Amino acid sequence: MDEKTLRQELVEAITKDPKAWSRILNLDMGAGTYEDVNELAAVIGDYIVKAVSSPEELAEYLREGHGLISIFAEAAQQNLNDAAGIGLRPMVTKPPNARIDTVVQELSAVESEKIKDALENVVVPELLSMVDAIIKYNADFQKSAGLHPIIKRTWSGSYPSHDTKHTDWCKDVAGEYEYDSRMDRRVFARHKGCRCKVEYFPDKNAEGRITALAKGEVDRNSVLWNTRSDTLEKRLKKAKKN
């Protein structure tokens, strides 16, 4: 499938989803965070699972998924930086091509009648891991700049009764961490089927401030707002045309 057509396909899929669109608007209006990015990544992943019929198709879908996640993550990071009063540019990662190739190779060994189940266990966690990588990238940079980043992992809920190992593991690793060398590194780990959310805040005050901004309790003009040269909505429209 042509790369441009694939990008259009994914953009159309998420912008037609009312819940996904509300997340996009939240990011675009300055109140969106990585919680919204996680939810959008899951929507993209669920669509890819339905659209892909073979491992060979998956690689380009995941790369395009990463491109859209990067757009959303950049908006979220800018919102958080603004809410914290930090004049730093948000950063995104390159597509994890080696990891994508490994996933496709592993799925190629799965029997055809089991491929859909395998995709359901793999695709969303892989996209959420892309969000995690962008979070870690920004956290590393801001920590080195003398800030005190906060990482929060939220348990997504129970897994099937036979999967108590993963249920217990995810419940155990959920929590709030100050990002440093002593932080539990499992916070960025994922098992098959994992939909736990990992969020990032530049400091302890940023979460409360952006919530207050969303509720209109803080003057929007008092923060470094709208520093993006283009709005998220405009960027998505451009992506849809390309």
Backbone torsions as a table, in degrees:
resi	resn	phi	psi	omega
1	MET	NA	138.8	-179.7
2	ASP	-61.8	139.0	-175.1
3	GLU	-60.5	-42.0	-178.8
4	LYS	-65.3	-41.4	178.6
5	THR	-62.9	-37.5	179.5
6	LEU	-65.8	-41.6	176.8
7	ARG	-61.4	-43.3	178.2
8	GLN	-60.9	-42.0	-178.7
9	GLU	-59.9	-45.8	-178.7
10	LEU	-68.9	-41.8	178.8
11	VAL	-61.6	-44.9	179.6
12	GLU	-62.7	-38.7	-178.6
13	ALA	-63.6	-44.2	-177.0
14	ILE	-79.2	-32.1	-179.1
15	THR	-76.1	-17.6	176.1
16	LYS	-85.7	-12.6	179.4
17	ASP	-85.2	114.2	-175.8
18	PRO	-55.9	-42.0	-179.5
19	LYS	-67.6	-40.4	178.3
20	ALA	-65.8	-40.5	-179.3
21	TRP	-64.0	-36.6	177.9
22	SER	-65.0	-33.7	176.3
23	ARG	-67.7	-41.0	179.0
24	ILE	-62.1	-44.9	179.1
25	LEU	-63.8	-37.4	178.2
26	ASN	-61.5	-43.3	176.5
27	LEU	-65.0	-40.9	-175.8
28	ASP	-69.3	-30.6	-178.4
29	MET	-84.9	-2.5	175.3
30	GLY	98.7	-3.5	-177.3
31	ALA	-103.3	-5.4	-177.2
32	GLY	-78.0	148.1	-179.4
33	THR	-130.0	-169.1	178.4
34	TYR	-67.3	-16.8	172.6
35	GLU	-59.9	-43.9	177.5
36	ASP	-65.6	-39.4	-180.0
37	VAL	-63.8	-41.5	177.0
38	ASN	-60.0	-44.6	-179.1
39	GLU	-65.6	-39.2	178.5
40	LEU	-67.7	-37.3	176.8
41	ALA	-62.1	-39.1	178.4
42	ALA	-67.2	-38.7	176.7
43	VAL	-62.6	-45.5	177.5
44	ILE	-59.9	-44.4	-179.7
45	GLY	-62.6	-44.1	179.2
46	ASP	-62.8	-37.0	177.4
47	TYR	-66.5	-43.4	-179.5
48	ILE	-60.8	-40.9	178.7
49	VAL	-57.5	-41.1	179.4
50	LYS	-72.5	-34.4	-173.1
51	ALA	-82.2	-30.1	-174.3
52	VAL	-89.4	134.8	178.9
53	SER	-114.3	-8.7	-179.7
54	SER	-150.6	153.8	179.0
55	PRO	-57.9	-31.5	-177.4
56	GLU	-61.1	-30.4	179.4
57	GLU	-79.2	-19.9	-167.4
58	LEU	-68.8	-36.9	-172.6
59	ALA	-56.3	-49.1	-178.2
60	GLU	-68.9	-34.2	175.6
61	TYR	-61.9	-42.6	-179.9
62	LEU	-67.8	-37.8	178.5
63	ARG	-66.1	-41.9	177.0
64	GLU	-68.4	-35.3	175.6
65	GLY	-60.9	-40.9	177.3
66	HIS	-61.8	-39.3	179.0
67	GLY	-60.5	-42.8	179.1
68	LEU	-71.2	-40.8	177.6
69	ILE	-59.3	-37.7	179.2
70	SER	-62.7	-39.7	177.3
71	ILE	-62.3	-45.6	-179.1
72	PHE	-67.8	-42.6	-177.9
73	ALA	-65.6	-37.5	178.5
74	GLU	-62.6	-40.9	177.7
75	ALA	-64.9	-43.9	179.8
76	ALA	-62.7	-44.6	-178.9
77	GLN	-65.0	-38.5	176.9
78	GLN	-62.8	-42.5	177.8
79	ASN	-59.5	-44.3	-178.1
80	LEU	-67.9	-41.9	177.6
81	ASN	-61.1	-42.6	179.3
82	ASP	-63.7	-44.1	-178.9
83	ALA	-64.1	-30.5	179.5
84	ALA	-88.7	-3.4	-179.1
85	GLY	71.4	32.6	-177.4
86	ILE	-104.8	121.4	-179.5
87	GLY	-87.6	50.8	179.4
88	LEU	-112.1	147.3	178.0
89	ARG	-80.7	141.3	174.6
90	PRO	-70.0	152.8	-179.1
91	MET	-126.3	149.4	176.1
92	VAL	-128.0	163.0	-177.9
93	THR	-96.4	164.8	172.9
94	LYS	-78.7	158.7	177.7
95	PRO	-58.0	136.7	179.8
96	PRO	-79.9	71.6	-171.1
97	ASN	-61.0	-39.6	-179.7
98	ALA	-64.1	-42.4	178.8
99	ARG	-65.7	-41.5	178.6
100	ILE	-60.8	-44.4	179.1
101	ASP	-62.0	-37.1	178.9
102	THR	-66.2	-42.8	179.2
103	VAL	-61.6	-45.2	179.8
104	VAL	-62.7	-41.5	179.5
105	GLN	-63.3	-42.0	178.9
106	GLU	-65.1	-40.9	-179.6
107	LEU	-70.4	-26.0	179.8
108	SER	-64.5	-20.9	179.6
109	ALA	-88.6	-3.9	-178.9
110	VAL	-82.7	139.9	178.3
111	GLU	-61.9	143.0	-172.7
112	SER	-56.7	-37.3	-177.8
113	GLU	-73.8	-10.7	-179.9
114	LYS	-109.2	4.2	-172.6
115	ILE	-66.1	-38.2	-179.4
116	LYS	-63.9	-42.6	177.3
117	ASP	-62.2	-40.0	179.5
118	ALA	-64.8	-41.8	178.7
119	LEU	-62.8	-40.7	-179.9
120	GLU	-62.5	-31.4	-179.8
121	ASN	-83.1	-18.5	-170.4
122	VAL	-109.0	-43.4	-166.4
123	VAL	-64.6	-53.2	-178.0
124	VAL	-62.0	-45.8	176.3
125	PRO	-58.4	-35.5	178.5
126	GLU	-66.0	-41.4	178.8
127	LEU	-68.8	-38.2	176.3
128	LEU	-65.7	-32.9	176.0
129	SER	-65.8	-30.5	175.2
130	MET	-65.6	-39.3	175.3
131	VAL	-62.9	-45.1	179.4
132	ASP	-56.7	-42.0	-178.1
133	ALA	-63.9	-38.9	178.3
134	ILE	-67.9	-40.5	176.4
135	ILE	-59.0	-48.6	-178.4
136	LYS	-62.7	-38.0	179.9
137	TYR	-61.1	-47.4	178.5
138	ASN	-69.1	-38.6	179.8
139	ALA	-64.1	-41.8	177.6
140	ASP	-58.7	-46.2	-177.3
141	PHE	-65.7	-45.5	-176.6
142	GLN	-72.4	-32.0	175.2
143	LYS	-64.2	-43.0	179.5
144	SER	-66.9	-20.9	178.3
145	ALA	-86.7	3.7	176.0
146	GLY	95.0	8.5	179.2
147	LEU	-88.6	176.2	-177.3
148	HIS	-125.4	73.5	-176.7
149	PRO	-61.2	146.7	177.7
150	ILE	-115.7	130.5	175.5
151	ILE	-110.4	131.9	178.4
152	LYS	-125.6	125.5	177.0
153	ARG	-113.3	129.2	-177.6
154	THR	-114.5	129.0	179.3
155	TRP	-67.5	134.8	-175.5
156	SER	-82.5	-14.6	-178.8
157	GLY	125.5	176.4	-175.9
158	SER	-65.5	149.2	172.1
159	TYR	-100.0	172.9	179.0
160	PRO	-51.6	152.1	-172.8
161	SER	-56.1	-28.8	-178.9
162	HIS	-78.3	-8.0	-175.1
163	ASP	-109.3	46.0	-178.1
164	THR	-65.7	-26.2	179.8
165	LYS	-59.9	-47.0	-178.7
166	HIS	-73.3	-33.6	176.9
167	THR	-61.1	-48.7	-179.3
168	ASP	-66.0	-39.7	-178.3
169	TRP	-63.6	-47.0	-177.9
170	CYS	-66.7	-39.0	177.5
171	LYS	-63.3	-37.1	-177.2
172	ASP	-69.6	-36.6	-175.1
173	VAL	-87.3	-13.2	178.9
174	ALA	-64.1	144.3	178.6
175	GLY	152.4	-172.6	-178.9
176	GLU	-114.3	135.1	-174.9
177	TYR	-133.6	141.6	167.4
178	GLU	-82.9	129.1	-173.7
179	TYR	-73.8	110.0	174.0
180	ASP	-160.3	-175.1	-175.1
181	SER	-66.9	-18.8	-179.4
182	ARG	-91.4	-4.7	-178.8
183	MET	-65.1	144.3	177.3
184	ASP	-63.0	111.7	-175.2
185	ARG	-70.3	-11.3	176.9
186	ARG	-67.0	-14.7	-177.9
187	VAL	-59.4	-24.9	179.1
188	PHE	-101.1	4.7	-178.2
189	ALA	-88.7	150.0	179.5
190	ARG	-140.0	144.1	173.4
191	HIS	-103.9	172.5	178.5
192	LYS	-61.9	132.3	-179.8
193	GLY	85.2	-1.5	-175.4
194	CYS	-70.6	130.0	177.2
195	ARG	-125.4	21.5	177.1
196	CYS	-63.2	148.7	-178.2
197	LYS	-99.4	132.7	172.4
198	VAL	-112.1	125.6	-179.2
199	GLU	-120.2	164.9	-175.9
200	TYR	-138.4	137.7	174.5
201	PHE	-135.1	135.5	-177.5
202	PRO	-59.8	-29.3	176.1
203	ASP	-160.3	178.5	-175.0
204	LYS	-66.8	-24.1	-177.6
205	ASN	-85.9	-19.5	-173.1
206	ALA	-64.2	-39.0	-178.7
207	GLU	-61.8	-47.8	179.7
208	GLY	-65.1	-36.8	-176.9
209	ARG	-70.5	-40.4	-178.3
210	ILE	-71.8	-30.3	174.4
211	THR	-65.4	-41.2	178.1
212	ALA	-65.4	-37.1	176.7
213	LEU	-63.7	-41.3	179.8
214	ALA	-63.0	-33.3	-178.8
215	LYS	-87.7	-2.4	-179.2
216	GLY	77.5	18.2	-177.8
217	GLU	-87.0	-11.6	178.6
218	VAL	-123.7	139.7	179.0
219	ASP	-65.3	119.2	-177.6
220	ARG	-61.1	-29.7	-179.4
221	ASN	-72.8	-8.6	-177.7
222	SER	-86.2	-3.9	179.9
223	VAL	-116.4	167.6	178.2
224	LEU	-76.4	80.4	-171.1
225	TRP	-102.4	157.5	175.3
226	ASN	55.4	41.0	177.9
227	THR	-80.8	-10.5	175.9
228	ARG	-71.7	140.2	179.3
229	SER	-74.4	-18.0	-178.7
230	ASP	-139.5	144.6	178.6
231	THR	-77.7	158.9	179.2
232	LEU	-60.8	-41.4	-179.7
233	GLU	-60.4	-42.6	178.8
234	LYS	-65.9	-38.3	-179.9
235	ARG	-65.7	-37.6	177.9
236	LEU	-68.0	-38.4	177.3
237	LYS	-63.2	-39.1	176.9
238	LYS	-64.4	-42.4	179.4
239	ALA	-62.6	-36.1	-179.3
240	LYS	-68.9	-31.6	-179.7
241	LYS	-78.4	-27.9	-175.1
242	ASN	-72.4	NA	NA
